[in-house]
Amino acid sequence: MLKRMLKRWASYKYRFVPWLALNLKDRQIRNVPKGSCDKVITDEAAQQCMYKLFTAFETAKSRYSSNDPAIQYQTNMRVMKESLGFCIERAESVVKGGGTGVRVTDGTIPAFTVTSLYPGTVYHPYEPIFFQSISNPFVFRCIDRMLIDGNNKGLSKTVYKSCSNRDRIGPYMISDTSWLTKYPLNPMAVGQYVNNHTRAYAANVAYQELDIDESFYFKLWKYLPNVCYGVNLDQPRQLRVVVLVSLRDIHKVPLLVDNKKAVTPFIRNSPNQT
């Protein structure tokens, strides 16, 4: 029992912010010497992919208006398939003890394509996240030490909804809160559930960080599953976004697990990005 707990802690501690704070000099979570080396595709290409998908969501919304979250989700899943050529969904991981994962349920993800987004509240290094980080395996640390809390429960959920409502402009939302629910309006907002690679299952995606600014069409911000914890009225609006980019083609092809269960391929992050 103790051995199992120590093994889980060894994997989890790198996402536990209080532990990171006590081990500043030893933090080597990602082996990326420079930010420019972390770009699988250009930031422009990543933004263009999001713009294409979000615009398609808007078009579908005007044609198939519904207040039912389940119907909206299914509609946008079809839109995603038509627009990008693939669909992804949360599902039980094929890795033993892996919990929830993300798998391709339709089509093929081409190499060097945005597969998903890492949702959550964005914190600068100086902003408080201690209590939100306790027992929270969904805190992602960026290269510049900014943090994204991708937990959709408890205090993390409350903070995200509060910040999202704070930033809305009249009736217009500038961030998506539906990823906190079972039916995300943007099906791409599942990046926090992407499993780590294993010896049996190699990485097929990599994290990539970019900043969205006011040049991104205002009406499409409501599909971005991120919100800033703090606000600086003296600075132009800017939002840190983390996308997961495919390293090779990921097909929807039956895959045998333990020679008895057929599933579709799951998405897994890069070895140096955990």
C-alpha positions as CSV (number, residue, x, y, z in Angstrom):
1,M,0.0,0.0,0.0
2,L,2.8,2.4,1.0
3,K,4.8,1.6,-2.1
4,R,1.7,2.3,-4.3
5,M,1.1,5.7,-2.6
6,L,4.8,6.7,-3.0
7,K,4.6,5.7,-6.7
8,R,1.5,7.9,-7.2
9,W,3.1,10.8,-5.3
10,A,6.2,10.6,-7.5
11,S,4.1,11.1,-10.6
12,Y,1.7,13.7,-9.0
13,K,4.1,16.0,-7.2
14,Y,5.2,17.8,-10.3
15,R,1.6,19.1,-10.7
16,F,1.3,20.0,-6.9
17,V,2.0,23.7,-6.7
18,P,2.9,23.9,-3.0
19,W,5.5,21.2,-3.6
20,L,6.8,23.1,-6.5
21,A,7.1,26.2,-4.4
22,L,9.3,24.4,-1.9
23,N,11.5,23.0,-4.6
24,L,12.1,26.0,-6.9
25,K,15.8,25.2,-7.5
26,D,14.9,21.6,-8.5
27,R,12.0,22.3,-10.9
28,Q,12.7,20.8,-14.3
29,I,9.3,19.7,-15.5
30,R,9.8,20.4,-19.1
31,N,13.0,20.0,-21.1
32,V,12.5,23.1,-23.4
33,P,15.6,25.3,-23.6
34,K,13.8,28.2,-25.3
35,G,10.2,29.1,-26.0
36,S,10.8,29.1,-29.7
37,C,11.8,25.4,-29.5
38,D,8.4,24.6,-28.2
39,K,6.5,25.4,-31.4
40,V,5.4,22.4,-33.3
41,I,3.4,24.7,-35.6
42,T,3.3,28.5,-35.9
43,D,1.1,30.5,-33.5
44,E,-0.7,31.8,-36.6
45,A,-1.5,28.3,-37.8
46,A,-2.9,27.4,-34.3
47,Q,-5.0,30.5,-34.2
48,Q,-6.3,29.9,-37.7
49,C,-7.4,26.4,-36.8
50,M,-9.4,27.8,-33.8
51,Y,-10.8,30.6,-35.9
52,K,-12.0,28.2,-38.5
53,L,-13.7,25.9,-36.0
54,F,-15.2,28.7,-33.9
55,T,-16.6,30.4,-37.0
56,A,-18.2,27.1,-38.0
57,F,-19.8,26.9,-34.5
58,E,-21.3,30.4,-35.0
59,T,-22.7,29.4,-38.4
60,A,-24.3,26.3,-37.0
61,K,-25.7,28.2,-34.0
62,S,-27.7,30.4,-36.3
63,R,-29.0,27.4,-38.2
64,Y,-29.7,25.0,-35.3
65,S,-30.6,27.1,-32.3
66,S,-31.3,25.1,-29.2
67,N,-31.0,25.8,-25.4
68,D,-30.4,22.1,-24.7
69,P,-26.7,21.6,-23.8
70,A,-26.8,18.0,-25.0
71,I,-28.2,19.0,-28.4
72,Q,-25.7,21.9,-28.7
73,Y,-22.8,19.5,-27.9
74,Q,-23.9,16.9,-30.5
75,T,-24.4,19.7,-33.1
76,N,-20.9,21.1,-32.5
77,M,-19.4,17.6,-32.6
78,R,-20.8,17.3,-36.2
79,V,-19.5,20.7,-37.0
80,M,-16.1,19.7,-35.7
81,K,-16.1,16.7,-38.0
82,E,-17.2,18.7,-41.0
83,S,-14.7,21.5,-40.3
84,L,-11.6,19.7,-39.2
85,G,-12.2,16.1,-40.3
86,F,-12.2,14.5,-36.9
87,C,-14.0,14.3,-33.5
88,I,-12.6,13.7,-30.0
89,E,-14.3,12.8,-26.8
90,R,-13.5,12.1,-23.1
91,A,-13.5,8.4,-22.3
92,E,-12.1,5.9,-19.9
93,S,-8.4,5.5,-20.5
94,V,-7.0,2.2,-21.8
95,V,-4.0,2.7,-19.4
96,K,-4.7,0.9,-16.1
97,G,-5.3,3.5,-13.4
98,G,-5.2,6.2,-16.0
99,G,-8.7,7.5,-15.2
100,T,-10.3,9.6,-17.9
101,G,-8.6,10.0,-21.3
102,V,-9.3,11.6,-24.7
103,R,-9.8,9.5,-27.8
104,V,-10.5,9.9,-31.5
105,T,-14.1,8.9,-32.1
106,D,-14.5,9.8,-35.8
107,G,-12.2,10.7,-38.7
108,T,-8.4,11.2,-38.7
109,I,-6.4,13.9,-37.0
110,P,-3.7,15.0,-39.5
111,A,-0.1,15.5,-38.3
112,F,0.7,19.1,-37.0
113,T,-2.9,19.9,-36.2
114,V,-4.5,21.4,-33.1
115,T,-6.3,18.5,-31.5
116,S,-7.6,20.1,-28.3
117,L,-7.2,23.0,-25.8
118,Y,-6.2,23.0,-22.2
119,P,-9.0,24.8,-20.4
120,G,-9.0,26.6,-17.0
121,T,-8.1,29.7,-15.1
122,V,-4.8,31.4,-16.0
123,Y,-2.6,32.6,-13.2
124,H,0.5,34.7,-13.3
125,P,3.4,33.4,-11.0
126,Y,2.6,36.1,-8.4
127,E,-1.1,35.3,-8.1
128,P,-2.6,33.1,-5.4
129,I,-3.4,29.5,-6.3
130,F,-2.3,27.6,-3.1
131,F,-5.8,26.4,-2.0
132,Q,-6.9,25.6,-5.6
133,S,-3.8,23.4,-6.1
134,I,-4.4,21.1,-3.1
135,S,-5.2,17.6,-4.3
136,N,-5.5,19.0,-7.8
137,P,-3.8,17.1,-10.6
138,F,-4.9,19.5,-13.3
139,V,-2.6,22.4,-12.7
140,F,-0.4,23.0,-15.8
141,R,2.8,25.0,-15.6
142,C,3.8,27.0,-18.7
143,I,7.4,27.7,-19.7
144,D,7.3,31.2,-18.2
145,R,5.8,29.8,-14.9
146,M,2.3,30.9,-15.6
147,L,-0.2,28.3,-14.4
148,I,-3.5,27.0,-15.8
149,D,-5.9,25.3,-13.4
150,G,-7.9,22.8,-15.5
151,N,-9.9,21.4,-12.7
152,N,-13.7,21.5,-13.3
153,K,-14.7,20.9,-9.7
154,G,-14.7,22.5,-6.2
155,L,-12.9,25.8,-5.6
156,S,-11.3,25.7,-9.1
157,K,-14.8,25.7,-10.7
158,T,-16.1,28.5,-8.5
159,V,-13.1,30.7,-9.3
160,Y,-13.4,30.1,-13.0
161,K,-17.1,30.9,-13.1
162,S,-16.6,34.0,-11.0
163,C,-13.8,35.4,-13.2
164,S,-15.8,34.6,-16.4
165,N,-18.8,36.5,-15.1
166,R,-16.6,39.3,-14.0
167,D,-15.2,39.7,-17.5
168,R,-18.4,39.5,-19.5
169,I,-19.4,42.6,-21.4
170,G,-23.1,43.1,-21.0
171,P,-24.8,40.1,-22.6
172,Y,-21.5,39.0,-24.3
173,M,-19.4,36.3,-22.7
174,I,-15.7,36.4,-23.6
175,S,-14.9,32.9,-22.2
176,D,-16.6,29.5,-22.3
177,T,-17.9,28.0,-19.1
178,S,-19.5,24.9,-20.6
179,W,-16.3,22.9,-20.3
180,L,-17.1,22.7,-16.6
181,T,-20.1,20.5,-17.5
182,K,-20.7,17.2,-19.2
183,Y,-21.5,18.9,-22.5
184,P,-18.7,21.4,-23.5
185,L,-19.9,23.8,-26.2
186,N,-16.4,23.6,-27.6
187,P,-15.6,19.8,-27.9
188,M,-11.9,20.7,-28.1
189,A,-11.9,21.9,-24.4
190,V,-10.7,18.5,-23.0
191,G,-7.0,18.9,-23.1
192,Q,-6.6,18.5,-19.3
193,Y,-7.7,14.8,-19.7
194,V,-5.0,13.9,-22.2
195,N,-3.0,11.1,-20.5
196,N,0.8,11.0,-20.2
197,H,2.7,8.7,-22.6
198,T,3.7,5.2,-21.4
199,R,6.1,2.6,-22.6
200,A,3.3,0.9,-24.3
201,Y,1.7,4.0,-25.7
202,A,4.0,6.6,-27.2
203,A,3.2,10.4,-27.2
204,N,1.3,11.5,-30.3
205,V,0.7,15.2,-29.3
206,A,2.7,18.0,-27.7
207,Y,1.7,21.1,-25.7
208,Q,2.2,24.5,-27.3
209,E,1.7,27.8,-25.6
210,L,0.5,31.0,-27.3
211,D,-1.2,34.3,-26.4
212,I,-4.5,35.4,-27.8
213,D,-4.9,39.1,-28.1
214,E,-7.6,41.6,-29.2
215,S,-6.9,40.8,-32.9
216,F,-8.8,37.6,-32.4
217,Y,-12.4,38.2,-33.4
218,F,-14.3,39.4,-30.4
219,K,-17.5,37.4,-30.9
220,L,-15.4,34.1,-31.0
221,W,-13.8,34.6,-27.6
222,K,-16.8,32.9,-26.0
223,Y,-15.5,29.6,-27.3
224,L,-12.1,30.0,-25.6
225,P,-12.2,27.8,-22.4
226,N,-9.8,30.1,-20.5
227,V,-10.0,33.1,-18.3
228,C,-7.4,35.3,-16.5
229,Y,-7.5,35.2,-12.7
230,G,-6.4,38.8,-12.4
231,V,-7.3,41.8,-14.6
232,N,-5.1,44.7,-15.7
233,L,-7.2,47.5,-17.2
234,D,-4.0,49.4,-18.2
235,Q,-2.9,46.6,-20.6
236,P,-4.5,45.4,-23.8
237,R,-6.6,42.2,-23.4
238,Q,-4.4,39.1,-23.7
239,L,-5.1,35.5,-22.8
240,R,-2.6,32.6,-22.5
241,V,-3.9,29.5,-24.3
242,V,-2.3,26.0,-24.4
243,V,-3.1,23.8,-27.4
244,L,-2.2,20.2,-28.0
245,V,-0.8,19.7,-31.4
246,S,-0.6,16.3,-33.1
247,L,2.9,14.9,-33.9
248,R,1.7,12.5,-36.5
249,D,-1.6,11.3,-38.0
250,I,-4.0,9.8,-35.4
251,H,-6.6,7.6,-37.0
252,K,-9.8,6.1,-35.8
253,V,-8.8,2.5,-36.1
254,P,-9.7,-0.3,-33.7
255,L,-6.9,-1.1,-31.3
256,L,-6.7,-4.3,-29.2
257,V,-6.0,-3.8,-25.5
258,D,-4.9,-6.9,-23.6
259,N,-6.0,-8.9,-26.7
260,K,-9.7,-8.7,-25.6
261,K,-11.0,-5.1,-25.8
262,A,-11.2,-3.0,-28.9
263,V,-11.0,0.8,-28.5
264,T,-10.1,3.8,-30.7
265,P,-6.7,5.5,-30.3
266,F,-6.2,7.8,-27.4
267,I,-4.3,11.1,-27.4
268,R,-1.2,11.2,-25.2
269,N,1.1,14.1,-24.4
270,S,4.8,14.5,-25.2
271,P,7.4,12.8,-22.9
272,N,9.0,16.2,-21.9
273,Q,5.7,17.9,-21.2
274,T,4.0,16.4,-18.1
